[in-house]
Amino acid sequence: MGDRKQFTLSMPPSANRLWRMDKRGFMRKSAEAVNYYEVAGFEAIKQGVVICSCDVAITLKVYRARKSGDLDNRIKPLLDALQGVAFYDDKQVIEIHAYRFDDKNNPRVEVMIETR
């Protein structure tokens, strides 16, 4: 077990909303995804997250606003948002624990990153 860092981020978009077809027929990251990556990165840094070069284990507690949506569809966008902020590459993530809860008044993701 190594160092631990805990922080809270806003709810990521579903993985189903990460890519959109542009007017020319090319797949592009959606504006929603690009915006989330920027906001989540800023939120993490503001809470003291420092980039790590070692392997990490991540625990996610996802608090959704409605009783709908798959837990796994929130993991990929969140890891993508933390790449370059909490770790250099998501290949450093060697362990993931994810839990789903409901909180209609305060949707969020509580993140714990532990170095390995």
Order of alpha helices (4+ residues) and beta strands (2+ residues): beta-beta-beta-alpha-beta-alpha-beta-beta
